[in-house]
């Protein structure tokens, strides 16, 4: 199964050096229940405060584990890599999660980073003559298939009472969207950073995922783990969750102070490829859930959300079936309020 569209760099404990190829690292056995081999983590370029911890090698320092961070362009690619066994933990959205769990990929959600807002948006090219949603009919709209933006695009079209078959929806990854946008091959795109900012510089927003959520179709940015890895590495996952929620909590407690620190903006831009000047606005485009909110969400509501997403995807022909229950793919046991 192809896992194209990624690159890797290794952060060995406190080291922040980047390498063009993934390293295999062997370390000695330490006391404790967790395995001690390097952890392979797939991340994407969505904007969130935990990217600062990633840039600072905080995950490596706290866990004392070597981590191979691999950047992927889409959640579908992350799921393919997890299925092949080359990735242990992956950052995906709620739409590819619904598709993967419906196919019984052995993963579970253990952390929800955010409810996605304006950080994902539908942008129309200024030269496309798209002034209103109805103008999308007959136009070329690019989106990564089975992504949160694909889900949001379909939900928005349904809200606007536009049949998806009336729009020429093209499956492209974000880097391909940027190239197609520059060539003038597409009229609009529903996408995330850094492609979103690039498109917005010569386009205008028709709708954001914040609006789509208000229309009844929320999407989430989240972390999943292979079940076999989770069973062998519970302490690592608890530490990973705490580092991540500490980072988002620091932002939520005082957003102005967080974004006034230029170092934070530079680090997030470094990891995501966004412009530092865009980061503050994009951080404000999401709602970052507290540990308490996550514990409640992951008890049952999130399993219901996966099912609702799967049901919608089935109506659109994206998946073939819907499972009776998605509770086996959700856990809150690595979260703590301490």
Buried (B, 14 or more C-beta within 10 A) or exposed (E): EEBEBBBBBBBBBEEEEEEEEBEEBEEEEEEEEBBBBBBBBBBBBBBBBBBBBBBBBBBBBBBBBBBBBBBBBBBBBBBBBBBEEBBBBBBBBBBBBBBBBBEEBBBBBBBBBBBBBBBBBBBBBEEBEBEEBEBBBEBBBBBBBBBBBBBBBBBBBBBBEBEEEEBBBBBBBBEBBBEBBEEEBBBBBBBBBBBBBBBBEEBBBBBBBBBBBEBEBBBBBBBBBBBEBBEBBBEBBBBBBBBBBBBBBBBBEEBEEBBEEEEBBEBBBBBBBBBBEBBBEBBBBBBBBBBEBBBBBBEEEBBEBBBBBBEBBBEBEBBEEBBEEBBEBBBBBBBEEE
